[in-house]
Amino acid sequence: QVQLVESGGGLVQAGGSLRLSCADSGRTFSSYAIGWFRQAPGKEREFVASVSWNGDKTLYLDSDKGRFTISRDNAKNRVYLQMNSLKPEDTAVYYCAAANFLDRDASSFGSWGPGTQVTVSS
């Protein structure tokens, strides 16, 4: 079982960058694929990116490809989401979650963190 906590959110101007971090204090973190999702007010939760257990495979939301990069450091029990060229429409609460296999579907993921707010001003 993993217990995930997100950090790194904040307020940034359009065109700026943020790096989100997803951390776990357990011993099984490296066994799971980790995904990032986001939910804006009044909208459904949306897949952003995911990374396989060892970091060799990644998936991205097509519209974010090239702006966002997901990576992991299993020695530190962390997964990162580097977000560049941020747009106001990226404003949302960002969540990380764990899955037994690499996927885009939120229903495959569990152990959701509490989320971190990202706000991009125009």
N, C-alpha and C positions, 0 to 999 in steps of 0.2 A: 504494500500500500504506500502511496506517495501522498504527501501533503504539500501542495504547491502554493507559492506566494509570489505575486508579481510586484515589480517595482520599476521605477524609471519614468513613469508618466509625468505629465506636467503641461504647462502652457508654452506654446512655441508659435512663432510667426510662420506664415506660409512660406515655403521654401526652406525652412529649417529642418533640423534633424533631431531625433531622439533615439536612445537605445533602451529598449525594455529588457528586463531580466526576469526570468522565471526560476525560482530556487526551490529546492527540496532538501529537507534535513535527513531523509531516510537513506537506507542502504540499497534500495532497489531502483533508484532513479534511472540508472543506465540500462535497465531492462525495457524501458518504455519508449515508444515514439511520443514526441511532445508536439502539441499543436497550439497555435495562437489563433484566437477568434476575437471578434469585436462586435459590440452592439451599440448602435447610436439610438438616441431617444426616439421612441415610436417605430423603431425598425427591428427586424428579426436579427438574431445572432448570425454573424457572417464569418465564414472561414477566411483566414488571412494567409497562414503558412503552417507547414508542419515539417518535422525532421525525424528521420529514422533513429533507432536506438543508438546507433554508432555514428550517426552524422553523415553517412555516405549518400543518403538520398534525401531530397527535399521536394516539397510541393508548394506551389504558390497560387494565390488568387491571380488570375490572368491580368487583371487591371493593375495589380501592384507589382507585377514582375518588373525587375530592373530598379525599382525604388526601395524595395524591402529585401533584407537578407536575414535568413534564419541560420543560426549556428548553435553548437552546443559544446560544452566543456564538461565531460563526465567526471573528471577529477575534482571539479568544483561543484558538481551537481547543479549545473546551471544551463539554461537555454536562453539565447539572446535573440532579440528581434531588432535589427538595425533598420531604422526608418529614415530615409532621406527624401528630399524634395516634398515635404509634407504639404498637404492641401487641406483646406477647411473641411472637405468631405471625409477626411480621415478622422475627424473628431468622433470619439466613441470611448466606451470603456473597453479595455483590452484584457482578455482572459487567456490564461494558459491552462492546458488540460493534458492528461496522459491517455495513451491508447496502447493496446497490445500489438498494433500494426500501423503502418503508415497509411493515413487516410485523410480525406477532406471533410467527411461527414461527421457532424457534431455528435451524432448518436453513437459513434464508435468510441467517444472520449468520455472519461470520467475524472474524478478527483479534481474538479475545477477549483482554481484559485479564486479569491475574492474580487480580483480585477484591479486595474489601475487606470485612472482617467487620463486620456490624452485630449487636449484641446488645441486646435490649430486656428489661430486668428488670421483674418484676411488683411 
